Amino acid sequence: AFAYVYPNQPYEIHVCNAFWSASTTGTDSKAGTLVHETSHFTVVAGTQDRVYGQSGARSLAISNPAQAITNADSHEYFAENTPAQN
């Protein structure tokens, strides 16, 4: 794990040792981790971890768009990947 939160304790993100080894930007980065974790806060988006990884997030977007909107990794990958990079 890179980080975790308690959804009802907004804006307090607990980072793990693995977080510090991640790149600053890009896929699976520190920045993306912060977006992912921030999306879990009830006052932000109240997301869940329905699937992990880019391929899982992409498959979920195709098969169940409503669930993809509430998936934390979907928020992360949207923020990390610009259209020019895909």
Phi and psi in radians as a Rosetta constraint file:
Dihedral C 1 N 2 CA 2 C 2 CIRCULARHARMONIC -1.593 0.35
Dihedral N 2 CA 2 C 2 N 3 CIRCULARHARMONIC -0.597 0.35
Dihedral C 2 N 3 CA 3 C 3 CIRCULARHARMONIC -2.932 0.35
Dihedral N 3 CA 3 C 3 N 4 CIRCULARHARMONIC 2.929 0.35
Dihedral C 3 N 4 CA 4 C 4 CIRCULARHARMONIC -2.663 0.35
Dihedral N 4 CA 4 C 4 N 5 CIRCULARHARMONIC 2.823 0.35
Dihedral C 4 N 5 CA 5 C 5 CIRCULARHARMONIC -2.434 0.35
Dihedral N 5 CA 5 C 5 N 6 CIRCULARHARMONIC 2.889 0.35
Dihedral C 5 N 6 CA 6 C 6 CIRCULARHARMONIC -1.892 0.35
Dihedral N 6 CA 6 C 6 N 7 CIRCULARHARMONIC 1.973 0.35
Dihedral C 6 N 7 CA 7 C 7 CIRCULARHARMONIC -0.927 0.35
Dihedral N 7 CA 7 C 7 N 8 CIRCULARHARMONIC -0.516 0.35
Dihedral C 7 N 8 CA 8 C 8 CIRCULARHARMONIC -1.630 0.35
Dihedral N 8 CA 8 C 8 N 9 CIRCULARHARMONIC 0.176 0.35
Dihedral C 8 N 9 CA 9 C 9 CIRCULARHARMONIC -2.081 0.35
Dihedral N 9 CA 9 C 9 N 10 CIRCULARHARMONIC 1.322 0.35
Dihedral C 9 N 10 CA 10 C 10 CIRCULARHARMONIC -1.013 0.35
Dihedral N 10 CA 10 C 10 N 11 CIRCULARHARMONIC 2.474 0.35
Dihedral C 10 N 11 CA 11 C 11 CIRCULARHARMONIC 1.224 0.35
Dihedral N 11 CA 11 C 11 N 12 CIRCULARHARMONIC 0.266 0.35
Dihedral C 11 N 12 CA 12 C 12 CIRCULARHARMONIC -1.940 0.35
Dihedral N 12 CA 12 C 12 N 13 CIRCULARHARMONIC 1.842 0.35
Dihedral C 12 N 13 CA 13 C 13 CIRCULARHARMONIC -1.895 0.35
Dihedral N 13 CA 13 C 13 N 14 CIRCULARHARMONIC 2.187 0.35
Dihedral C 13 N 14 CA 14 C 14 CIRCULARHARMONIC -1.669 0.35
Dihedral N 14 CA 14 C 14 N 15 CIRCULARHARMONIC 1.992 0.35
Dihedral C 14 N 15 CA 15 C 15 CIRCULARHARMONIC -1.667 0.35
Dihedral N 15 CA 15 C 15 N 16 CIRCULARHARMONIC 2.511 0.35
Dihedral C 15 N 16 CA 16 C 16 CIRCULARHARMONIC -1.767 0.35
Dihedral N 16 CA 16 C 16 N 17 CIRCULARHARMONIC 2.981 0.35
Dihedral C 16 N 17 CA 17 C 17 CIRCULARHARMONIC -0.982 0.35
Dihedral N 17 CA 17 C 17 N 18 CIRCULARHARMONIC -0.673 0.35
Dihedral C 17 N 18 CA 18 C 18 CIRCULARHARMONIC -1.064 0.35
Dihedral N 18 CA 18 C 18 N 19 CIRCULARHARMONIC -0.505 0.35
Dihedral C 18 N 19 CA 19 C 19 CIRCULARHARMONIC -0.972 0.35
Dihedral N 19 CA 19 C 19 N 20 CIRCULARHARMONIC -0.726 0.35
Dihedral C 19 N 20 CA 20 C 20 CIRCULARHARMONIC -1.246 0.35
Dihedral N 20 CA 20 C 20 N 21 CIRCULARHARMONIC -0.289 0.35
Dihedral C 20 N 21 CA 21 C 21 CIRCULARHARMONIC -1.578 0.35
Dihedral N 21 CA 21 C 21 N 22 CIRCULARHARMONIC -0.224 0.35
Dihedral C 21 N 22 CA 22 C 22 CIRCULARHARMONIC -1.269 0.35
Dihedral N 22 CA 22 C 22 N 23 CIRCULARHARMONIC 2.705 0.35
Dihedral C 22 N 23 CA 23 C 23 CIRCULARHARMONIC -1.184 0.35
Dihedral N 23 CA 23 C 23 N 24 CIRCULARHARMONIC 2.806 0.35
Dihedral C 23 N 24 CA 24 C 24 CIRCULARHARMONIC -1.219 0.35
Dihedral N 24 CA 24 C 24 N 25 CIRCULARHARMONIC -0.746 0.35
Dihedral C 24 N 25 CA 25 C 25 CIRCULARHARMONIC -2.309 0.35
Dihedral N 25 CA 25 C 25 N 26 CIRCULARHARMONIC 3.041 0.35
Dihedral C 25 N 26 CA 26 C 26 CIRCULARHARMONIC 1.637 0.35
Dihedral N 26 CA 26 C 26 N 27 CIRCULARHARMONIC -3.010 0.35
Dihedral C 26 N 27 CA 27 C 27 CIRCULARHARMONIC -1.128 0.35
Dihedral N 27 CA 27 C 27 N 28 CIRCULARHARMONIC 2.346 0.35
Dihedral C 27 N 28 CA 28 C 28 CIRCULARHARMONIC 0.984 0.35
Dihedral N 28 CA 28 C 28 N 29 CIRCULARHARMONIC 0.769 0.35
Dihedral C 28 N 29 CA 29 C 29 CIRCULARHARMONIC -1.715 0.35
Dihedral N 29 CA 29 C 29 N 30 CIRCULARHARMONIC 3.054 0.35
Dihedral C 29 N 30 CA 30 C 30 CIRCULARHARMONIC -1.031 0.35
Dihedral N 30 CA 30 C 30 N 31 CIRCULARHARMONIC -0.793 0.35
Dihedral C 30 N 31 CA 31 C 31 CIRCULARHARMONIC -1.057 0.35
Dihedral N 31 CA 31 C 31 N 32 CIRCULARHARMONIC -0.785 0.35
Dihedral C 31 N 32 CA 32 C 32 CIRCULARHARMONIC -1.110 0.35
Dihedral N 32 CA 32 C 32 N 33 CIRCULARHARMONIC -0.679 0.35
Dihedral C 32 N 33 CA 33 C 33 CIRCULARHARMONIC -1.062 0.35
Dihedral N 33 CA 33 C 33 N 34 CIRCULARHARMONIC -0.730 0.35
Dihedral C 33 N 34 CA 34 C 34 CIRCULARHARMONIC -1.152 0.35
Dihedral N 34 CA 34 C 34 N 35 CIRCULARHARMONIC -0.669 0.35
Dihedral C 34 N 35 CA 35 C 35 CIRCULARHARMONIC -1.102 0.35
Dihedral N 35 CA 35 C 35 N 36 CIRCULARHARMONIC -0.836 0.35
Dihedral C 35 N 36 CA 36 C 36 CIRCULARHARMONIC -0.966 0.35
Dihedral N 36 CA 36 C 36 N 37 CIRCULARHARMONIC -0.915 0.35
Dihedral C 36 N 37 CA 37 C 37 CIRCULARHARMONIC -1.181 0.35
Dihedral N 37 CA 37 C 37 N 38 CIRCULARHARMONIC -0.686 0.35
Dihedral C 37 N 38 CA 38 C 38 CIRCULARHARMONIC -1.077 0.35
Dihedral N 38 CA 38 C 38 N 39 CIRCULARHARMONIC -0.607 0.35
Dihedral C 38 N 39 CA 39 C 39 CIRCULARHARMONIC -1.147 0.35
Dihedral N 39 CA 39 C 39 N 40 CIRCULARHARMONIC -0.372 0.35
Dihedral C 39 N 40 CA 40 C 40 CIRCULARHARMONIC -1.237 0.35
Dihedral N 40 CA 40 C 40 N 41 CIRCULARHARMONIC -0.439 0.35
Dihedral C 40 N 41 CA 41 C 41 CIRCULARHARMONIC -1.091 0.35
Dihedral N 41 CA 41 C 41 N 42 CIRCULARHARMONIC 2.317 0.35
Dihedral C 41 N 42 CA 42 C 42 CIRCULARHARMONIC -0.962 0.35
Dihedral N 42 CA 42 C 42 N 43 CIRCULARHARMONIC -0.659 0.35
Dihedral C 42 N 43 CA 43 C 43 CIRCULARHARMONIC -1.337 0.35
Dihedral N 43 CA 43 C 43 N 44 CIRCULARHARMONIC -0.154 0.35
Dihedral C 43 N 44 CA 44 C 44 CIRCULARHARMONIC -1.775 0.35
Dihedral N 44 CA 44 C 44 N 45 CIRCULARHARMONIC -1.270 0.35
Dihedral C 44 N 45 CA 45 C 45 CIRCULARHARMONIC -2.426 0.35
Dihedral N 45 CA 45 C 45 N 46 CIRCULARHARMONIC -0.270 0.35
Dihedral C 45 N 46 CA 46 C 46 CIRCULARHARMONIC 1.044 0.35
Dihedral N 46 CA 46 C 46 N 47 CIRCULARHARMONIC 0.643 0.35
Dihedral C 46 N 47 CA 47 C 47 CIRCULARHARMONIC -1.244 0.35
Dihedral N 47 CA 47 C 47 N 48 CIRCULARHARMONIC 2.879 0.35
Dihedral C 47 N 48 CA 48 C 48 CIRCULARHARMONIC -2.136 0.35
Dihedral N 48 CA 48 C 48 N 49 CIRCULARHARMONIC 2.960 0.35
Dihedral C 48 N 49 CA 49 C 49 CIRCULARHARMONIC -1.699 0.35
Dihedral N 49 CA 49 C 49 N 50 CIRCULARHARMONIC 1.435 0.35
Dihedral C 49 N 50 CA 50 C 50 CIRCULARHARMONIC -1.375 0.35
Dihedral N 50 CA 50 C 50 N 51 CIRCULARHARMONIC -0.770 0.35
Dihedral C 50 N 51 CA 51 C 51 CIRCULARHARMONIC -2.482 0.35
Dihedral N 51 CA 51 C 51 N 52 CIRCULARHARMONIC 2.796 0.35
Dihedral C 51 N 52 CA 52 C 52 CIRCULARHARMONIC -2.079 0.35
Dihedral N 52 CA 52 C 52 N 53 CIRCULARHARMONIC 2.690 0.35
Dihedral C 52 N 53 CA 53 C 53 CIRCULARHARMONIC 1.496 0.35
Dihedral N 53 CA 53 C 53 N 54 CIRCULARHARMONIC 2.769 0.35
Dihedral C 53 N 54 CA 54 C 54 CIRCULARHARMONIC -1.128 0.35
Dihedral N 54 CA 54 C 54 N 55 CIRCULARHARMONIC -0.743 0.35
Dihedral C 54 N 55 CA 55 C 55 CIRCULARHARMONIC -1.176 0.35
Dihedral N 55 CA 55 C 55 N 56 CIRCULARHARMONIC -0.671 0.35
Dihedral C 55 N 56 CA 56 C 56 CIRCULARHARMONIC -1.117 0.35
Dihedral N 56 CA 56 C 56 N 57 CIRCULARHARMONIC -0.748 0.35
Dihedral C 56 N 57 CA 57 C 57 CIRCULARHARMONIC -1.133 0.35
Dihedral N 57 CA 57 C 57 N 58 CIRCULARHARMONIC -0.710 0.35
Dihedral C 57 N 58 CA 58 C 58 CIRCULARHARMONIC -1.139 0.35
Dihedral N 58 CA 58 C 58 N 59 CIRCULARHARMONIC -0.783 0.35
Dihedral C 58 N 59 CA 59 C 59 CIRCULARHARMONIC -1.084 0.35
Dihedral N 59 CA 59 C 59 N 60 CIRCULARHARMONIC -0.720 0.35
Dihedral C 59 N 60 CA 60 C 60 CIRCULARHARMONIC -1.129 0.35
Dihedral N 60 CA 60 C 60 N 61 CIRCULARHARMONIC -0.673 0.35
Dihedral C 60 N 61 CA 61 C 61 CIRCULARHARMONIC -1.075 0.35
Dihedral N 61 CA 61 C 61 N 62 CIRCULARHARMONIC -0.593 0.35
Dihedral C 61 N 62 CA 62 C 62 CIRCULARHARMONIC -1.375 0.35
Dihedral N 62 CA 62 C 62 N 63 CIRCULARHARMONIC -0.797 0.35
Dihedral C 62 N 63 CA 63 C 63 CIRCULARHARMONIC -1.432 0.35
Dihedral N 63 CA 63 C 63 N 64 CIRCULARHARMONIC -0.543 0.35
Dihedral C 63 N 64 CA 64 C 64 CIRCULARHARMONIC -2.650 0.35
Dihedral N 64 CA 64 C 64 N 65 CIRCULARHARMONIC 1.370 0.35
Dihedral C 64 N 65 CA 65 C 65 CIRCULARHARMONIC -0.974 0.35
Dihedral N 65 CA 65 C 65 N 66 CIRCULARHARMONIC -0.607 0.35
Dihedral C 65 N 66 CA 66 C 66 CIRCULARHARMONIC -1.117 0.35
Dihedral N 66 CA 66 C 66 N 67 CIRCULARHARMONIC -0.700 0.35
Dihedral C 66 N 67 CA 67 C 67 CIRCULARHARMONIC -1.263 0.35
Dihedral N 67 CA 67 C 67 N 68 CIRCULARHARMONIC -0.590 0.35
Dihedral C 67 N 68 CA 68 C 68 CIRCULARHARMONIC -1.061 0.35
Dihedral N 68 CA 68 C 68 N 69 CIRCULARHARMONIC -0.617 0.35
Dihedral C 68 N 69 CA 69 C 69 CIRCULARHARMONIC -1.120 0.35
Dihedral N 69 CA 69 C 69 N 70 CIRCULARHARMONIC -0.522 0.35
Dihedral C 69 N 70 CA 70 C 70 CIRCULARHARMONIC -1.761 0.35
Dihedral N 70 CA 70 C 70 N 71 CIRCULARHARMONIC 0.276 0.35
Dihedral C 70 N 71 CA 71 C 71 CIRCULARHARMONIC -1.733 0.35
Dihedral N 71 CA 71 C 71 N 72 CIRCULARHARMONIC 2.187 0.35
Dihedral C 71 N 72 CA 72 C 72 CIRCULARHARMONIC -1.069 0.35
Dihedral N 72 CA 72 C 72 N 73 CIRCULARHARMONIC -0.719 0.35
Dihedral C 72 N 73 CA 73 C 73 CIRCULARHARMONIC -1.131 0.35
Dihedral N 73 CA 73 C 73 N 74 CIRCULARHARMONIC -0.515 0.35
Dihedral C 73 N 74 CA 74 C 74 CIRCULARHARMONIC -1.083 0.35
Dihedral N 74 CA 74 C 74 N 75 CIRCULARHARMONIC -0.723 0.35
Dihedral C 74 N 75 CA 75 C 75 CIRCULARHARMONIC -1.134 0.35
Dihedral N 75 CA 75 C 75 N 76 CIRCULARHARMONIC -0.764 0.35
Dihedral C 75 N 76 CA 76 C 76 CIRCULARHARMONIC -1.040 0.35
Dihedral N 76 CA 76 C 76 N 77 CIRCULARHARMONIC -0.885 0.35
Dihedral C 76 N 77 CA 77 C 77 CIRCULARHARMONIC -1.230 0.35
Dihedral N 77 CA 77 C 77 N 78 CIRCULARHARMONIC -0.518 0.35
Dihedral C 77 N 78 CA 78 C 78 CIRCULARHARMONIC -1.090 0.35
Dihedral N 78 CA 78 C 78 N 79 CIRCULARHARMONIC -0.747 0.35
Dihedral C 78 N 79 CA 79 C 79 CIRCULARHARMONIC -1.261 0.35
Dihedral N 79 CA 79 C 79 N 80 CIRCULARHARMONIC -0.626 0.35
Dihedral C 79 N 80 CA 80 C 80 CIRCULARHARMONIC -1.390 0.35
Dihedral N 80 CA 80 C 80 N 81 CIRCULARHARMONIC -0.510 0.35
Dihedral C 80 N 81 CA 81 C 81 CIRCULARHARMONIC -1.971 0.35
Dihedral N 81 CA 81 C 81 N 82 CIRCULARHARMONIC 1.991 0.35
Dihedral C 81 N 82 CA 82 C 82 CIRCULARHARMONIC -1.435 0.35
Dihedral N 82 CA 82 C 82 N 83 CIRCULARHARMONIC 2.734 0.35
Dihedral C 82 N 83 CA 83 C 83 CIRCULARHARMONIC -0.968 0.35
Dihedral N 83 CA 83 C 83 N 84 CIRCULARHARMONIC -0.557 0.35
Dihedral C 83 N 84 CA 84 C 84 CIRCULARHARMONIC -1.167 0.35
Dihedral N 84 CA 84 C 84 N 85 CIRCULARHARMONIC -0.402 0.35
Dihedral C 84 N 85 CA 85 C 85 CIRCULARHARMONIC -1.583 0.35
Dihedral N 85 CA 85 C 85 N 86 CIRCULARHARMONIC -0.183 0.35
